[in-house]
Amino acid sequence: MKLSHTADLWWKNAVVYCLDVETFFDANGDGCGDFRGLAQRVGYLDEMGVTCIWLMPFYPTPDRDDGYDITDFYGVDSRLGTGGEFVEFLQVARDRGIRVIADLVVNHTSSRHPWFQSARSSPESPHRDWYVWRDKPPADGPEGVVFPDQEKSLWEYDEQAGQYYLHRFYKHQPDLNVANPAVRDEIMRVLGYWLHLGLSGFRVDAVPFLLETDGALDAEDLPDPHAYLRDLRAYLSRRNGEAVLLGEVNLPYPDTMRFFGDEDGDELTMCFDFIGMQRLYLSLARQQAGPLAEALRERPEQPKDAHWATFVRNHDELTLDKLSEQERQEVFDAFGREPRMQLYGRGLRRRLPPMLDGDPDRIRLVYSLLFSLPGTPVLFYGEEIGMGEELSFEGRNAVRTPMQWSDDDNAGFSTGDPEKLVAPVVQGEYGPSKVNVASHLRDPHSLLSWMKLLIRRYRQCPELAWGRYEVLPHEAEQVLAHRADQDGGTVVALHNFAGEPVEVALRLDGVESGDRLVDLLGDGVTPVGDGRVSLRLDRYGCRWLRVVKPGEVFLP
Ligand code: NOJ
């Protein structure tokens, strides 16, 4: 039987919230967030409408890549708590009906992982073939250094081993050799372990690199990487029919599609829409809907029981690598002119609100897009209150500052010594005296209140998550209009990318005289005459409209 016939599809209309335990909430006052602190904040997430928490890596680590360098796949970083406290947190989340997924980072380990220590110690080590070794870096091996500011090559000579090893990322992150069946088995074991403790799936780090086996063996011996991903998914689904694999695949659409697997979707359950995200920023920069509309038209339909995952920001730089050089420059000019805001020549180490000069209308517009466009929305902690970045904090860390709970010391994140915080609190205009959860909770007009409304409406409109969608043609180039249809229900959404109000004339097939368009984000009812309607949008305005038939009762 196919996976899709047995699996639960809760993730289709989930609201995913990504956080790093160490920067979320510190319960024991040592300056580092922990699982006990997170458990205390699950209620906040539930009240916001979050249905799934994505935990960034929480495993033992020397922390040279924010935890993406792991020394024990079966452990909990002792700074964050104990295994018992991790399970306690899972229980608290479960009580609230919130599922939890976690980063699965198995493309590589930390160089301090005991497997690598053993591997480098001798060619006879049982772990030697768990990594990818060469006497000389191959001329035709994989290409593309991911962190060009720090690394010049994908191969590093190891004195102790007397050979070069492959590392896709930093040199302290040797790649595991997934062509080795023992490594594959071990990865399955890791999955099984955390599923058993209660996770509902994984965000899979760097999927294309994980599957890449080229560095490992002679070409004819290579096992089919997609067969491996299929195996992984099948195993996951056998263990837990509702569990998901949410994959980090930043490739052009046709290449990303391969990671969903066959027409039923037997590999990754969801793939992040990196292309749509980058085109969104181009649309924002140009104040024109075109680039985003084009991406939505171009985006292949995902297999029936799979989904795209949409996002505005994440914990890495805002990558613009899939834009042309000129397009990227347009986004840099609009949102990050200063070299210190840019990273690797391809991205911005910024959060959204400062990029948009804090314009509340424009910020709301972006989140309205996130929740109305097709795909499962994924938020990065702090987005709901409009947190900014701290540029004095090095590299990608600029956006990884402590959650701002209140205007108290340390932003209410910790009662510890400010000098000993795991990361510095944002200073200045976006610091905790201006931006914090407590004040947003008190203000019905805050960004957080807007986010809650969007989430409520998104969950009330199954069309948005499950339906067919269509980008609607019209004359106003600054406006994106789309509709979603499902089981006779229709929702229309309009977004104005420009700073002036606009009137848009639309034709809505299947909508008849007598039908009404009811505003879902504010008050308003617009009669539709013969499938035609003219709708006004404020500057950076957005509207979601439900088609209501005569005699139909609509409950807001
Ligand atoms: C992708 C993660 O998002 C990034 O933060 C990390 O540095 C690399 N993978 C390496 O694990």
Boltz pocket constraint, residues with backbone or C-beta under 6 A from the ligand:
constraints:
  - pocket:
      binder: B
      contacts: [[A, 65], [A, 68], [A, 105], [A, 169], [A, 205], [A, 206], [A, 248], [A, 315], [A, 316]]
      max_distance: 6.0
